[in-house]
Amino acid sequence: MATTTTGTTRRLPGRRVLRWLPAALLGVGMLTACSSPDPYQSLPQGGVDATSGAIVVTDLWVQGPQGLTEGTDAPLRLTLTNESPTVADTLVGVSTPIAEHTALVSSGQAVKTIAIPAGAQVDLERQNGVVLEHVRRNLRAGEWFPITLTFANAGPVTTQACAGPLAATS
């Protein structure tokens, strides 16, 4: 308690108030940060894009945060899961009308197939994956286009891919 110049007694903030004040300020700061606009909020969510036999294709997109420019090459990002516990498969080809050619790569080198072991998940990105070569036209970030993946055992499956990253949150 404190005494004022008029002789009255006034109560100072107690320790209880000082205990919760930092937590309250931290909470307000976190809420403010969570409400900031997310530039990728309108982009598609990752998920199952297609299935062919025992192969499940997920998180299919083409790297190009600003979209794709005509004449350039663009890496395809995707995950292939082989749900067969006993039978391996291989990715033998990829085609799309938006690229003149596609290339399968492993350790940065062109290969004829990409193995998908039985019961395994294979993440195709950067050094191991698919490259769309000589994109035929400009694509905006978030624009969809058809793509066909062909597997030795599971056969072909056509689905849609997105130019630009998949949104990480809903």
N, C-alpha and C positions, 0 to 999 in steps of 0.2 A: 504494500500500500504506500501511497505517496500523499503528502500533505500539500495543499495548494496555498497560495498567498492569502486566500480568504479564510483559511483555517479549516476548510472541509477536507474530508478524506476521499481520495479517488483511488480506485483499484487499477493496477497495472496489468497488462496481459499476462496471464499465468503461463506456467510451463506447459500446460495442456495445449494451449493454442500454438505455442512454438514447436511442439512435437509434431503436429499434423500439418503445419504450414509448408514445409519443404515437400512433403509427399503430395499435397494438393497442387502446388506449383508444377511439380514434375508431371502430374497427371494431366493438367491443362496443356502443358507443352506437348505431351505425347498425342493428345487428341487433336491438337492443331496440326501436327505433322501428318497424322493419318488422314486428314481431310484434304491434303494438298492434291492437286490434279495429277493423275497418272497418265503419261503420254501414251502408254501401251494398253490402256483400259479398253479401247474399242477393238483391239486385235483379238483374233480367235484364241480360244483356250486349247491347251493340249488335250489329247484324249485318243480314243480308238478312231482311226481314220478309215481303216479297211481290214478285212480278213480274207485270207485265201488259204483254204485247207487248214493246216495247223499253224500257219503264220499270221500273226497279228501285227499290223502296222500302226504305230502311234507317233504323235508329235511330229507330223510331217510338215515341213516348211522350207523355204529357200532363203538362205542368208542374203539379206538386202534390206537393212533397216530403213533406208530411204527409197526403197523400191529397186527395180532392176532396169538397167540401161541397155538399149538395143546394142547388139554386137559384143557384149561382155560375157564372161563366164560366171556362173553362180553355183556355190556349193549347196547341195540338198542336205537337209538335216532330217533324220528320222530314226526311230527305234524299231527294230524287228525282233519279235519274240516268237520263238518256236515252241509251241505248247505241246508238241509231241515228245514224250519222254524217251522215245527210242529211235526215231527217224530224223536224221539230219536233213537239211535242205540247203539250197544255194540260190542267191539272187543272181540271175543270169542276164538280166537286161532291164533297162528303164527307157521309156519313151514319153515324149510330150510334144504337143504342137508348138510350144513357145520356144523351143531350142532346136537348132539345126542338128545337133548331136548330143549324146550323153556319154559319160565315161565312168566306169567303175574304177575306183582307186583303192589301193592298200599301201600304207606307208608312203603315200605320195606318188606311187607309180601306178600306171594303168594295168588293170588285171581283167581277165575274162569273166570271173565269178567272184562272189563274196560268200563265204561259208556262214551258215547259220546252224550251229550245232544243236543236237536234240536237247530240249529242255533249257535252252540258253536264250539270253537277250543280247542283241548286238546293237550298240549305239553307233550310228554312222554319222561322223562329223569330221571335219578338217582333213586329217591324213588318211582316214579310212571312210570311204563313202561313195557318193555319186556327185558328179559335176555336170551341170547343164552347160553345154558349150555353145557359144554364139547365140545368145538370146535374140529372138527374132523381132521383138518390139519392146518398147518401154512398158514396165508394169509399176503401178503405184504400190506403196506399202499397204498391205492388207488386201490386195487384189488376189482372187482365186483363179486357178487354172487347172485343167485336167492333166493327170499323169498316170501312166501305166507301169506297174512293177511286174516283172515276170520271174517266177521261181521255177526251178527244175522239177520239183515234185508237186508243189501246191498250184502251179499254173499262174496265169496272169490275173491281175486285179487292177481295175481302174478306179481312181479316187480323185480328190481335189487336194491341191497343195496351195499354200499361201505364200505370197511374197512378203518377206519381213518376219520379225520374231513373233513367236506365240506369246500371248500375255501370260505373265506368271501368276496373276491373281484375278479373281472375278470382280 
